[in-house]
Amino acid sequence: MRIEEFENAQLSKPSIIVGVPEVGLVGSIATSYIIDQLKLPEIGFIDSSLVPEVIVVHESQPKYPIRLFGKGNLAVVLSETPFTPRLSYELAAELAMWGKAKQSKMIVGVTGIPSRQRMEGETVKKPAVLAVSTTPEVRDSLKSLGAKPFDEGLMVGTYAMLLKHCMAHAQSSVTLLAESYIQFPDPGAAAAVIEILNRLLSLEVNTKNLLEESEEIRIRNRELMSKTQQAMQQARESLPGVYR
């Protein structure tokens, strides 16, 4: 596993947002939109023998499926491929060490959490965002940011490993989990997370276009959603006692 930065990378004690395909593709949709709206330059990639043998193509250019974007005090990790449990563990460990080396203010994981209300078609109500943090100061500020504390429960997968390794390296970290569809891409949940990120990291990302283009985003992400569901099913089969 290696994190490769390009020569144009100019980061200074950055907050790092991590978006990985999981429930509702919330992480992937949110980070992709933030990159586009803030016009963040591509500054590197992450590669490993554990990464699926795929290349993504954008504007006729081949790209690594896990890439770094950012400038100044903000970095964004975007993955366009789902993770195996082993890749989740290795990437989380590498990101925690990289963040510590960069003197990162905070590593923020962005994902979804299955919501019965969303799955039953109650889309009028704004999705709630839950949060769990390794840092007492962040936990104390969650309500003022508009997030609900994740008081009790169990986390698995990439974001659980990211919290674990951040604790081991004394690296401040928070994971935001938006109520989401589990079987469909959920731009509405991604917008709810971005609103919390705006307050947490002093960003200015307008979510209007994200909400207006929800149907187009769902169509564009159908294939990734299908692959992500397959990867999540394999993870459930490998850890049946955890998911049941």
N, C-alpha and C positions, 0 to 999 in steps of 0.2 A: 504494500500500500504506500503510495506517495502522493503528496500534494505539490504540484508544480506551479509556481508563479511565473508569469511573464515579466519581461523587463518593464512593462508599463504599470505594474502593480505599485500603487502608492497608497498604502494603508497606514493609519496612525492610531494605535490603540482602538481598533474597530469593535463595534458591536457586530456579531455574526448571526445572520438569520439562516436557518437550515430548513430546506423544503424537500421532502422525500415523498414519493408516491405511496400513500396509505389510504385510510378511509376517506372517501369522497374526493380524493386527489387535492385535498385542501392545501397541503404544503406546496405542491407543485404549482397549482394555480396561483396562489398568493405570491410566491416568490417570483414567478414569471411575470406577473403583473407589476410588482414593485420594480423589477429590473427595467421593464419597458417604460413605466411612468417616470422613473427617476433617471432614465437614460444612463444606467450604470454600464461602464465598459467591461468587457470580458477580460479577466486578469489572470486566468489560470484554469487548471483542471485537476481532477483527482482520478487516479488510475490504479488498478490492481488486477492480479490474475483472477480475483474473485468477481470482478465486474462482468456482467453478461457480455457475450461476444456480439455487441451491437455498436453501430455508429449512427448518430442522428444527423440529418442533413437540414440545414437552414440556408435559404437563399443560394442553393447549389454548393454550399460549403460543408464538408464533413466535419463533424464536431464530436468531441468526447461526450458521452451521455451524462457525466457528472462534471459540472463546470463551476468556476468561481467568477463572480462579478463584484465590482465595488470601487469605491474611491473614498479617500479621507477616513472618516470614522465609521464607515459602514461597509460590510462585506456580506454577500449573499451566496449561499451554496444551493445550486439548483440541480436536482436529479431528474432525468427523463427516462429512467429505467427503475423498476422495482428491485428491492433488495432481498437477498436470501438472509437467513438468520446469521450466518457466518460473516457475510459482508456487512451487515448492520453492526456487529460487534467490532470488526476491524475499523470501519469508517468512524464510528463513534470515538474509539480510542485515539485515532489519528487526529480527529477534529479537536478533541479536548486538549491534546498536547500542542497542536498548532495554535489554538486560541491562547493558550498560556504563553507560548513563545512570542505571540504578537501583542501580549499584554492586553488582551481583549477585555473590554468593559463587561461584556455579557454575551453568552451564546444563547440564542433564542430558537427553540424548536417550534415548528408550526405544523399542526396536523388536525385531523378530525376525530370525533368520537361518535359512534353510532347513536342516533336519536330516534326514539320511537315516534315522536311527533313528526319529524321530517319524513320518516318512512311511511307514515299514515297519511301523508299529503297535506299536513298543516304548514303551508309555506308562507302564510301571511305573517306570522309571528317571527320576529328577528331571532336568529339562532343565538343561543347563549354561548359564551366562551369561558371555559374553565382554565385554570392555571395552576401549575405546581412549580416551585422554585427551590433551588439549593440555598438561596440567600434570604435571611430573615427580613432585611430591609425591603426586598421586593415583595415578599409574602405580605408584609404589613401594608403595602401600597396597592394591592390588587383591586380592592373594592373601589378605590378612587379612580382607578384606570378603567373601570367598567367590566372587569373580569370577576368570575366567581372562584373562590378557592376550591381546588380539588382536595376535599377534606379526607376522604377515605376511598380506597380502591386499589386496583392493581394495574400496572402498566407493563407492556411487553413491546418488543421490537426495537427499532432504531432509536426512538426517543427515550425509551427506558434506559438503553445502553448509554445514550448521550448524557443523561442525568447521572448515571452511575460513574462514568469516567470523569465527568466534571467534578463530582464530589471527591473523587480520588486525587484530583490535581488542584483542589481548592480553587476551581474556576467557577465564577458566578454563572448560573444558567437558569433559564425558565422555559417551560414548555407550555404553549397555548393550544388548547383543544377545543375546536368549535363543534357544536352540535351539527351533525351532518348526515346526509344519505350515506349508506354504506355501499350501494351497488351502482350509483351514478356520480359523475363529476358534480361538485356542488360549489359553483361560484358564489352563491349567497353566503355560504359558510366561510369561504375565503375572504369575502368582503368584511364579514364580522371580525375576523382575526386581524385584518389590516387596520381596522379602526382602533383596535387595542394597541397594535404596533405603533400607530401614529402617536399615541399618548406615551407609550413606554419609551420609545426611542426618539421622540421629537421629530417624526417624519411628517411629510405633508403629501400624502398620497390620496388623491380623490378617487373614491370607489364607484363613481357614477357610471363610467364606461363599463366597468366590470359587471355591474348589475344589468345594464342595458343590453350587453352582448352575451348574456348567460347561455342562451340556446346555442349560439355559434360556438361558444367555448365547450359546451357539453359535446357537441358533434365532433369538434376537433380533437377532443381527448378520449374518444370512445375506445380506440385501440389500447392506449396506455391504461385506461380503466380496466379493460379486460385482462391485460397482463398482470396488473396489480392484484386483481381478485384471485387469479391463479396463484400468485406468490403468497398472498395472505392465507389461502386455503392450505398450501403446503406447510406454512408455518403452524397453522392450527393442528395439522396432522402430526407434526413433529413435537408439539407441546400440548397434547390433548387435555391434560389435567389442568392446564392454565386457562384455556379458552372455554371450557365447558362450565 
